[in-house]
Amino acid sequence: MQERRRTHQATGSRLALTGPARAHQAGMLDAEAADFLAGLVDRFASRVDTLLDARQARQARLDRGELPDFRADTAEIRRSDWQVGGIPDDLLDRRVEITGPVERKMIINALNSGARAFMADFEDSLAPTWINVIDGQRNLFDAVRRQIVYTSADGKRYQLNRQTAVLIVRPRGWHLTEKHVQVDGRAIPAALFDFGLYLFHNAHELLKRGTGPYFYLPKLESHEEAQLWHDVIVHAEQALALPAGSVKVTVLIETLPAAFEMDEILHALRENIVGLNCGRWDYIFSFIKKLHAHRKFVLPERNQVTMTTHFLRSYSQLLIKTCHRRGALAMGGMAAQIPIKGDDAANSTAIDKVRADKEREAGDGHDGTWVAHPGLVPVALKVFDRHLSGPNQLARLRDDVDVTAADLLQVPQGTITDAGLRNNVSVSIQYLAAWLAGNGCVPINHLMEDAATAEIARAQLWQWTHHRDVRLDDGRTISSELVEKVRDEETAVLLGATGDAAVRKNIETASSLLKHLVSAETFVEFLTLDAYQLL
């Protein structure tokens, strides 16, 4: 398909598009769709700005020594008895969900995987090139209508089975913009674009087919941000003449502030929400980011920060208790391991780690979990099938759980090794290089890395370096000079492994970007904000 860069005004609207033109682009962004998106921007973009400013104000207070805590001004919401609205029949059993980017082959394989649901992702597992974003919308349009097919280069044809997973879509977070779509010269908030365009084209079709427009909402930091989503949803339902409550959402609790506002987030979205999810990797990243100014909150190396540590186990159990008290589903998170081909022993170890993770989640009372690979669906299903006597565990109220702010802030004990330091450097460079090439979901060292896991790696490098007295287990101080030396060495290793000029260029760019992220005097909030300018 021939591509050309263009800027044009969408017919009948103030919406301007830039980026490589796609054959189906006009159909996805016709005048009606463009006007609907412009209406979302008119009504809600300024509130997005206000909430992002509030995030910065809170961060400044944390930097000065304030610690996260349960809010006094919302205590009545936590004390009072109320429940969320009803859960649609096809979302009652979510014991295993698979996730992945909105790539055509991935969508087909995920929907056919045997998982109960598929989270089609515009966020952490997708590099948001315009081609990826607009093609992703078309791919979902075709998937909803069961007309999606894919033929590989070797002629293999992929199409949907009769029985498929329930489709759930994750738009990007409030902090991101879609620079290829502008309204009155302003880049549209990416969350409004992803949510709005999918809803506009597919909501009525989904309802006609006996399901509905279902979403995962990422990276919320407060119930005020949840309230904004509520207002967006109500407006969109009315604008598209959808029955009230048609849109159903699950919120990822993947930021440290949100862990202290689970009740409040459920309450703000109670007409549309069906559950919360433990977004563990982003949560670890958020813990580092929010508390980065304080030496006492320095974490050990990434592979030692597991869900069995006290602060993460407390967070997951609090989520279960909170959800089940309110009649909402409590979803578990993602084990990073993936099947390993050609090494039976290593594969067996990886599968055992996944199984143990799912045993913990199901045993604690989670209603379902996530996997990143179709080969892990049977592993997780077997665990949850054994623990669940019905479609979910909503009846397990977990009144035995009592989690305090101190529990959520307890730093795990551990070490930082030379291997752990080098792994953080290498993973950061490899992931960023792949992301710049348009791939946001990358297997590295037999783990599935996405933006969230890469964020942990680069955030730890900043944290270890800037506190100036953090040491490796061999006694060496993790200085900026040491990290620079390791970066140079790991970059050389990666460059030596390829002769592809484009790959080498992306590695060099990624290495330079990592240097900026780690050496910046002020912590860079999201790596994707800086990297997006290079796409």
C-alpha positions in Angstrom: 0.0 0.0 0.0 1.5 3.3 -1.0 1.9 5.8 1.8 2.4 9.5 1.8 2.5 12.1 4.6 -0.3 14.6 4.5 -2.2 17.1 6.5 -5.8 17.7 5.7 -9.0 18.9 7.2 -11.6 16.2 7.8 -14.8 17.1 6.0 -17.3 19.0 8.0 -15.1 19.3 11.1 -12.2 21.2 12.7 -10.2 18.0 12.9 -6.9 17.9 11.1 -4.9 14.7 10.4 -1.2 14.2 9.8 0.6 11.0 9.2 1.0 8.3 6.6 -2.3 8.0 4.7 -4.0 4.6 4.8 -6.6 3.3 2.3 -9.2 2.8 5.1 -8.4 6.0 7.0 -11.2 8.1 5.4 -13.7 5.4 6.4 -12.6 5.4 10.0 -12.4 9.2 10.2 -15.3 10.4 8.1 -17.1 13.6 8.9 -19.4 12.1 11.5 -16.6 10.4 13.4 -14.5 13.5 13.2 -17.3 15.7 14.6 -17.9 13.2 17.4 -14.2 13.3 18.4 -14.1 17.1 18.2 -17.1 17.2 20.5 -15.2 15.1 23.1 -12.3 17.5 22.9 -14.5 20.6 23.2 -16.2 19.2 26.3 -13.3 17.4 28.1 -9.8 18.4 27.0 -9.5 21.3 29.4 -10.4 18.9 32.3 -7.7 16.6 31.2 -5.3 19.5 31.5 -6.6 20.4 35.0 -6.2 16.8 36.2 -2.6 16.5 34.8 -1.8 19.8 36.6 -3.2 18.2 39.8 -0.8 15.2 39.3 2.1 17.6 39.2 1.0 19.4 42.3 0.6 16.1 44.2 4.1 15.0 43.0 5.5 18.2 44.3 4.0 17.5 47.7 5.4 14.0 47.7 8.8 15.3 46.8 8.6 17.6 49.8 7.9 14.6 52.1 4.2 14.0 52.1 3.4 10.3 51.9 0.4 8.7 50.2 -2.5 7.9 52.5 -6.2 7.2 52.5 -8.0 10.5 52.0 -9.9 12.1 54.9 -12.3 13.9 52.6 -13.6 10.7 51.1 -13.9 8.6 54.3 -17.7 8.5 54.1 -17.5 6.8 50.6 -15.2 4.1 52.2 -17.5 3.6 55.2 -20.9 3.6 53.6 -22.6 0.6 52.0 -23.1 0.7 48.2 -22.4 -1.5 45.2 -21.5 -1.0 41.6 -24.1 -1.6 38.9 -24.8 -5.0 37.2 -22.2 -7.0 35.4 -23.1 -8.2 31.9 -23.4 -12.0 31.5 -20.4 -12.2 29.2 -18.2 -10.5 31.7 -19.2 -12.6 34.8 -16.5 -15.3 34.0 -13.2 -13.7 33.3 -11.0 -16.4 34.8 -8.3 -16.0 32.2 -7.7 -13.0 29.9 -5.1 -12.6 27.3 -3.6 -9.3 26.3 -1.7 -7.9 23.4 -1.5 -5.0 20.8 -4.1 -4.3 18.2 -2.1 -6.0 15.5 -4.2 -8.0 13.0 -2.7 -11.5 13.5 -2.5 -10.9 17.2 -6.2 -10.1 17.5 -7.2 -13.2 15.7 -4.9 -15.5 17.7 -5.9 -13.9 21.0 -9.6 -14.1 20.3 -9.1 -17.8 19.3 -6.8 -18.6 22.3 -9.4 -20.1 24.6 -9.1 -17.3 27.1 -12.4 -15.8 28.4 -11.5 -12.3 27.3 -9.0 -10.5 25.2 -7.7 -7.0 26.1 -6.8 -5.4 22.8 -4.2 -2.8 23.7 -3.6 0.7 22.4 -1.4 1.5 25.4 1.7 -0.1 26.9 2.1 -3.0 24.4 1.6 -0.8 21.3 4.2 1.7 19.9 1.7 4.4 18.8 2.9 5.1 15.3 0.0 6.4 13.2 -0.1 3.3 11.2 -0.3 1.1 14.3 -3.1 3.3 15.8 -5.3 3.7 12.7 -4.8 0.2 11.5 -5.6 -1.0 15.0 -9.0 0.8 14.9 -9.7 -0.9 11.5 -8.6 -4.3 12.8 -11.0 -4.0 15.7 -13.8 -2.8 13.4 -13.3 -6.0 11.4 -13.0 -8.2 14.5 -16.3 -6.9 15.9 -18.0 -7.8 12.7 -16.2 -11.2 12.5 -14.8 -10.3 9.1 -11.1 -10.1 10.2 -8.7 -12.3 8.3 -5.0 -12.4 7.9 -2.7 -14.2 5.4 0.9 -14.5 6.3 3.8 -14.2 3.9 4.0 -18.0 3.6 0.3 -18.2 2.7 -1.1 -19.3 6.0 -4.6 -17.9 6.6 -5.9 -16.8 10.0 -9.6 -16.3 10.8 -11.9 -16.4 13.8 -13.2 -19.6 15.3 -16.9 -19.9 16.1 -16.2 -19.4 19.8 -14.0 -16.5 20.7 -12.9 -14.4 23.7 -14.9 -11.4 24.8 -13.3 -8.2 23.4 -12.1 -5.5 25.8 -10.2 -2.5 24.5 -7.6 -0.5 26.4 -7.2 3.2 25.3 -4.1 5.2 26.1 -3.9 7.1 29.4 -4.8 10.7 30.2 -1.1 11.8 30.0 -0.7 10.9 26.3 -1.7 12.8 23.2 -2.3 11.6 19.6 -0.1 14.0 17.7 -1.5 12.9 14.3 -5.0 14.2 15.1 -5.5 17.8 16.0 -8.6 19.8 16.8 -8.2 23.6 16.3 -4.4 23.0 16.2 -4.2 21.1 19.4 -3.2 17.4 19.6 -6.2 15.4 20.8 -5.9 13.6 24.1 -5.1 10.0 23.1 -7.6 8.5 25.5 -10.4 10.4 23.9 -9.3 9.4 20.4 -8.9 5.7 21.2 -12.0 5.4 23.2 -14.1 7.7 21.1 -13.3 6.2 17.7 -13.8 2.6 18.8 -17.1 3.5 20.5 -18.4 5.5 17.6 -17.9 2.7 15.1 -18.6 -0.4 17.2 -20.9 0.3 20.1 -24.2 -0.4 18.3 -22.8 -3.4 16.4 -21.5 -4.9 19.7 -24.9 -4.5 21.4 -26.7 -6.0 18.4 -24.4 -9.0 18.7 -25.3 -9.6 22.4 -22.2 -8.1 23.9 -21.1 -4.5 24.5 -18.5 -1.8 24.3 -16.1 -2.9 27.1 -12.9 -1.1 28.1 -9.9 -1.3 30.4 -9.0 2.2 31.7 -5.3 2.7 32.5 -3.1 4.7 34.8 -5.7 6.6 36.8 -4.3 8.4 39.9 -7.4 9.6 41.6 -11.2 9.3 41.8 -11.3 12.7 40.1 -9.8 11.1 37.1 -12.3 8.3 37.3 -15.1 10.9 37.5 -13.8 12.4 34.2 -14.1 9.0 32.6 -17.6 8.7 34.0 -18.6 12.0 32.5 -17.0 11.1 29.1 -18.9 7.9 29.1 -22.2 9.4 29.9 -21.8 12.1 27.3 -20.7 9.5 24.7 -23.7 7.2 25.4 -26.1 10.1 25.0 -24.4 11.5 21.9 -24.5 8.1 20.2 -28.0 7.2 21.5 -26.8 4.2 23.4 -28.8 2.9 26.4 -27.4 4.3 29.6 -24.9 1.9 31.2 -24.0 0.2 27.9 -20.3 1.0 28.3 -18.7 -1.2 30.9 -15.2 -0.6 32.2 -12.5 -2.2 34.3 -10.0 0.1 35.9 -6.4 -0.9 36.3 -5.0 0.0 39.7 -1.5 0.5 38.5 -0.5 3.7 40.2 0.4 4.2 43.9 -2.1 7.0 44.5 -4.9 4.9 43.0 -4.2 2.1 45.5 -5.4 4.5 48.3 -8.6 5.4 46.3 -10.0 2.0 45.2 -13.4 2.6 46.8 -13.6 6.1 45.5 -12.7 5.0 41.9 -15.4 2.3 42.0 -17.9 4.8 43.4 -17.2 7.5 40.7 -17.8 4.9 38.0 -20.4 2.8 39.7 -22.9 3.0 36.9 -20.4 1.6 34.4 -17.6 -0.2 36.2 -17.4 -4.0 36.6 -14.1 -4.5 38.3 -10.5 -3.5 39.1 -7.3 -5.1 37.9 -3.9 -5.4 39.6 -1.6 -3.7 37.0 1.4 -4.9 38.9 4.3 -3.7 36.6 3.0 -0.2 36.2 2.3 -0.2 39.9 5.9 -1.0 40.8 7.0 1.7 38.4 4.6 4.2 40.0 6.0 3.3 43.4 9.4 4.2 42.3 8.3 7.3 40.4 6.1 8.8 43.1 8.6 8.2 45.9 11.8 8.8 43.8 12.9 11.7 45.9 13.4 9.7 49.1 16.3 7.3 49.8 14.3 5.1 52.1 12.1 4.0 49.2 14.8 2.7 47.0 13.9 -0.8 45.7 16.2 -3.8 45.1 16.7 -5.0 41.6 13.7 -5.7 39.4 13.6 -9.5 39.6 13.5 -9.4 43.4 10.4 -7.2 43.5 7.8 -10.0 43.2 4.1 -10.2 44.1 5.0 -12.2 47.2 6.6 -9.1 48.8 4.6 -7.5 51.5 3.7 -4.3 49.8 2.5 -5.9 46.6 0.7 -8.8 48.4 -1.1 -6.1 50.5 -2.1 -4.2 47.4 -3.5 -7.2 45.7 -5.4 -8.4 48.8 -6.8 -4.9 49.4 -8.1 -4.8 45.8 -9.9 -8.2 46.3 -11.5 -7.1 49.5 -12.6 -3.7 48.1 -14.0 -5.1 44.9 -15.9 -8.0 46.4 -17.5 -5.7 49.0 -18.8 -3.5 46.2 -19.9 -6.4 43.9 -17.0 -5.8 41.4 -14.6 -8.3 39.9 -11.0 -8.4 41.2 -8.7 -9.2 38.4 -5.1 -10.4 38.9 -2.1 -9.3 36.9 0.5 -10.5 34.4 3.2 -13.0 35.0 6.0 -11.9 32.7 7.2 -15.4 31.7 6.5 -16.8 28.3 7.0 -20.3 26.9 10.6 -21.1 25.9 11.1 -23.2 22.8 14.1 -25.5 22.5 14.9 -25.8 26.2 12.6 -28.1 28.0 14.2 -27.4 31.4 14.0 -23.6 31.1 10.5 -23.9 29.8 9.4 -26.0 32.7 10.9 -23.5 35.1 9.0 -20.7 33.4 5.7 -22.5 33.4 6.2 -23.4 37.1 6.6 -19.7 37.9 3.5 -18.8 36.0 1.6 -21.6 37.8 2.7 -20.5 41.2 1.7 -16.9 40.4 -1.8 -18.0 39.4 -2.1 -20.3 42.4 -1.5 -17.3 44.7 -4.0 -15.1 42.8 -6.7 -17.7 42.7 -6.1 -18.8 46.3 -6.3 -15.2 47.5 -9.7 -14.7 45.8 -9.0 -13.1 42.5 -11.7 -13.7 39.9 -9.3 -14.0 37.0 -5.9 -13.3 35.7 -3.8 -12.2 32.7 -1.5 -14.0 30.4 0.6 -12.6 27.5 0.9 -15.8 25.4 -1.7 -18.3 24.1 0.5 -21.1 25.3 -0.1 -20.0 28.9 -3.9 -19.9 28.7 -4.3 -23.6 29.6 -1.9 -23.3 32.5 -3.8 -20.4 34.0 -7.2 -22.0 33.2 -6.3 -25.2 35.0 -5.4 -23.3 38.2 -8.6 -21.1 38.2 -10.8 -24.0 37.2 -9.6 -25.8 40.3 -10.2 -22.9 42.7 -13.5 -21.5 41.3 -16.8 -23.3 42.0 -18.7 -20.8 39.8 -18.0 -18.1 37.3 -16.1 -16.0 39.8 -15.3 -15.5 43.5 -17.4 -12.5 44.3 -18.8 -14.3 47.4 -15.3 -14.3 49.0 -15.5 -11.0 50.9 -12.0 -11.3 52.5 -13.1 -9.5 55.7 -9.9 -11.0 57.2 -7.8 -8.5 55.2 -6.8 -5.3 57.0 -4.3 -3.2 55.0 -2.8 0.0 56.2 -0.9 2.8 54.5 2.2 1.4 56.1 1.6 -2.0 54.5 1.4 -0.4 51.1 4.6 1.6 51.6 6.8 -1.2 53.1 9.9 -1.5 51.0 11.1 -5.0 50.3 14.5 -6.2 51.4 16.9 -7.3 48.7 20.1 -6.6 46.8 21.4 -5.0 43.6 23.8 -7.1 41.6 26.0 -6.3 38.7 23.9 -8.6 36.6 20.7 -6.8 37.7 22.2 -3.4 36.8 23.3 -4.7 33.4 19.9 -6.3 32.8 18.1 -3.0 33.5 20.4 -1.2 31.1 20.2 -3.8 28.3 16.4 -4.3 28.6 15.9 -0.5 28.5 17.9 -0.2 25.3 16.4 -3.2 23.6 12.9 -2.2 24.4 13.3 1.4 23.4 14.9 0.3 20.1 12.0 -2.0 19.4 9.5 0.7 20.3 11.1 3.2 18.0 10.8 0.5 15.3 7.1 0.3 15.9 6.9 -2.7 18.2 5.7 -2.1 21.8 5.6 -5.7 23.0 9.0 -7.5 23.0 10.2 -10.8 24.3 13.6 -10.3 25.9 15.4 -13.0 27.9 12.3 -15.1 27.9 10.2 -12.4 29.5 7.5 -10.3 27.8 8.6 -6.7 28.1 6.2 -3.8 27.4 6.4 -0.1 28.3 5.5 -0.8 32.0 8.3 -3.3 32.6 10.8 -1.2 30.7 9.7 1.8 32.8 10.8 -0.1 36.0 14.2 -0.8 34.5 15.0 2.8 33.5 13.3 4.3 36.7 15.5 2.1 38.9 18.6 3.3 37.1 17.6 6.9 37.8 16.7 6.1 41.4 20.0 4.2 42.2 22.1 6.8 40.5 20.6 10.0 42.0 20.7 8.9 45.6 24.5 8.6 45.2 25.0 6.1 48.1 23.2 3.1 46.6 25.6 0.2 46.3 25.9 -3.1 44.4 26.2 -6.2 46.5 29.9 -6.2 45.8 30.3 -2.9 47.5 30.6 -0.6 44.5 28.6 2.6 44.5 26.1 2.9 41.6 27.5 6.2 40.3 26.5 7.9 37.1 30.0 7.0 35.8 29.4 3.3 36.5 26.0 3.4 34.7 27.5 5.2 31.8 30.3 2.6 31.5 27.7 -0.2 31.6 25.5 1.6 29.1 28.5 1.9 26.7 29.4 -1.8 27.2 25.8 -3.1 26.8 25.2 -0.9 23.7 28.4 -2.3 22.1 27.1 -5.9 22.8 23.8 -5.1 21.1 25.4 -3.4 18.2 27.8 -6.3 17.7 24.9 -8.7 17.4 23.4 -7.1 14.3 24.5 -5.7 10.9 21.2 -4.3 10.1 21.6 -0.5 9.6 18.1 0.4 10.7 18.3 -1.8 13.8 21.7 -0.3 14.7 20.4 3.2 14.3 17.5 2.5 16.7 19.9 0.9 19.2 22.1 4.0 19.1 19.0 6.3 19.5 17.7 4.2 22.3 21.0 4.2 24.1 21.1 8.0 23.8 17.6 8.3 25.0 18.3 6.1 28.0 21.3 8.3 28.9 18.9 11.3 29.0 16.3 9.5 31.0 18.9 8.4 33.6 21.0 11.5 33.9 18.1 14.1 33.8 18.2 16.0 37.1 14.4 15.9 37.3 12.7 12.5 37.0 11.1 12.1 33.5 7.5 11.1 34.2 7.1 8.6 31.3 9.7 7.4 28.8 7.0 7.3 26.1 6.5 11.1 26.4 10.1 11.7 25.2 10.3 8.7 22.9 7.0 9.6 21.2 8.6 12.7 19.7 11.0 10.4 17.9 8.4 8.1 16.2 
